[in-house]
Amino acid sequence: MAQVLSNRTVVRDGWHNMCSDLCFWRDTFWLVYDRTSAHTAPDGVIVLLRSADLRRWDEVAVFRTPNDARDAKLAATDDELFVFCADSRYEPIAGRKRQIIYPYVFVSDDGYSWSAPTGILDRNYWLWRVRVHDGVFYCAEKGGELLSSQDGRNWTFVSRIPDGEGATPQELQEARELDHRTTPRFNEADVIFRPDGELWCVSRTREPDQHSLLYTSIPPYKEWSCVDLETLIHCPALCESGGKVYAAGRRDPTAPWIPQHSPAGNTGIFLLGRDGVTPVFALPSDGDAAYPGLLSLEADRLIISYYSQHAYLSGVVEGEKRHLPHMERWGALRRDAPPPGYELSHFKTGPADIFVAEVDLAAENVEASF
């Protein structure tokens, strides 16, 4: 049974902090997350923290884009650290407000002095999670294309991952002018390279059951096979540890789960195989939550960052639960005008904290599990 070795609250400042990522570069842990007034508020900035021991964290930088900076992800080479994010705004298109995305990157050679925000790629290319393999950057962006880059700044098309559902490349590009989501069968995704060179990609879908899908491809990564994992995993983060692949992300808290000593929250860790996933551990979390960073520095040990509102929803920490009219106005910026009496969910407007946990995947002393 997996055992939590530590679980620390890294950020608790009353903001709606969300969507973290984590990496280890130059003997230092680096953590990014979005800091915003609410999940729906167009005032997001990206915050970068560093730590030598996962216990004490220092704020290193705050990144801004022209509008709303969100969904930051980290990537690193030997020489440079990269922060990728999306700049979001809403425009009236074809009779409705639509989210328009432009991707940006910030680059540093020491983690402290950073470049100005640099726009990369075209409209509605949303670089989700970027990985570096053999010196090359790869990303399964939210529209369903596998992209690669030699320097993290200039990107090229490798292949289309999901089935185009009969659409031509031109039709897909026309759809991208309107929306970053070009198919319901692909959304938030991560990739991992296996020892034999095979590439695995796990993607959330927007179909009714929102099952995650596992796509696999062998070099040169032009053709893809697909397996339905029959499990909801929002914002999957993939990591290898001890020769096994693990996926973490937001799970369906109403779905069956394995027995564990601590409450099974909605941030789940799964063992990923070619034919499906097996539950491993669910961290304490509730409300608007999960969207983790995941890494492993030794076999059978995972380090995970995530966000959650469980401290507020449980009453342990007092949180704001009143009707907030300004949230209504921000919500209207992100969608068509809400109906009379409509109030945004507290799960999307209340404060949320950032956590970092260490998990032993092969714990022998199950009584010590917390």
Buried (B, 14 or more C-beta within 10 A) or exposed (E): BBBBBEBBEBBBEBBBBBBBBBBBBEEBBBBBBBBBBBBBBBEBBBBBBBBEEBEEBEEBBEBBBEBBBBBBBBBBBEEBBBBBBBBBBBEEEEEEBBBBBBBBBBBBEEBEEBBEBEEBBEEBBBBBBBBBEEEEBBBBBBBBBBBBBEBBBEBEEBBBBBEBEEBEEEEBBEBBEBBBBBBEBBBBBBBBBEEEEBBBBBBBBEEEEBBBBBBBBBEEBEEBEBBEBEBBBBBBBBBBBEEBBBBBBBBBBEEEBEEBEBEBBBBBBBBBEEEBBEBBBBBBBBBBBBBBBBBBEEEBBBBBBBBBBBBBBEEEBEBEEEEBEEBBEBBBEBBEEEEEEEEBEBBBBBBBBBBBBBBBBEBEEEEEBE
